[in-house]
Every structure is written in structure tokens, then in C-alpha cells.
Amino acid sequence: MKIVDFLNEKAISADLKSNNKEDIIRELVDLLAKAEGIRNKEELVKVLVNRESLGSTGIGQGVGIPHGKTNTAKKLVAAFGVSHQGVNFDALDGDPVYIFFLLVAPEDSAGPHLKGLARISRLLKDKFFRESLKALTDEKAIYKLIREEDAKKA
């Protein structure tokens, strides 16, 4: 599974404006809703915020992967954003989060959801890749970099 299989090119922001966890989630949900035609944004935000209450999806090293399952999504979909100022996302290492992947799957799809999370985590382990993503200020360049990195790591 490749990230470009579930990341819509139109659901990318090179400059997230929010400065707290819930607002970042809302901003990413807005991106995803516009790109994928998701209607019930409030339900999706609630699912994601509830998931965060179980334990932060800020995995450390400046990365957050908020995720959840809801039937507002018909397939595995993702949004991506960079916050240049960093956000307190209750990350495991206590550091601010700059890189966000929002992952949403239908309620009955454990396999694709877990494969998507694993794929994102694997790519973002690479410090050079993370730093490159943070430095970009253009959505098309971000998508191109993700696509290239995705193709390298089969």
C-alpha cells in the first residue's frame, strides 16, 4: 500500500494556521471534507477528538497522526498538513508537532487502516524526509516529495 493510494492531492496544506490540538484536527478535517466530499464534519471531528482522549497520536519527532474510523468515510482517506510554528499535541516525547497526517477509515476496515498507519510511520521515521516536508511551502511540492519517497520505500 502506498500513501498516494489514500492521500488526496487536494487535501494538503503547506501552512496550517491552528495552534491547538482540536483546531488542528478541525483544519485537517476541513481539508479532507473539501477534497473527498465528506459531509458530516462535526461527527468526524468528534470521532478524532475521542480517539485522542484515549492517548495522543502525537508519536514524537514532530509528527502527529490523528486517526479514526467512521462511516462518513467510504474508503481509507488522508489529509496532510505542516504547521510551521508547531503545536502542543501532547506528543509522546513532549515536543511540538509540525507534521500532521490525518487518517480516516470506514468503521469495518481494520486492515487498510492499520496498513496506512504503518506506511505513514515508516516513511516519517526518516529525519531527512521529515525536515524536507517541514521546509516546503507549496502543496504541489509536498505531494511530489511524498510520492517520490513513497516510491523509494516499497
Steps between C-alpha positions, in 0.01 A plus 500: 500500500626845405410829669399647164232228484308675779641855518301740284726762342234763581506410872844649568589823679852642504401748770261388774393802706353341813692499827330229707410134463126524434535790255772317305268198477218729377728660241609158369139377495402808296773418247388138481131589477558736206723255315295184564147639528457394863181657630477447874813681613386543861450125542848438360657763730325335797634155403855636469488702824361194684786292358748759630349468849611133503860603440674758287571421137799734524757226448807717560771654285261778397242260351128458571276242335147567623281217379162342545228287351163628390242416239521856370797359304429244227869401467834572665575871449762741631584868529845645561615828648806682626492744790806725483454629855444154651208393718481352848338168407586313822761308301667203665835685513343826620624693195281714271350334193565648155399221262144366501347207315127462561383148421133401482358158420154343490403332828525146361848530345774398742748377238535809279494732804791319667695469175456873439624587850798268461590645160487859626702412811766323294552795265504757780774316691743657252628826653609646164150435357335667803727804477438525125122493552523772765704725270258491207249783457308371200235225499601363158863470614387318817292252299792446257743433787257256668443322167876471436579376850206259482635351177850448649386302803302206369 
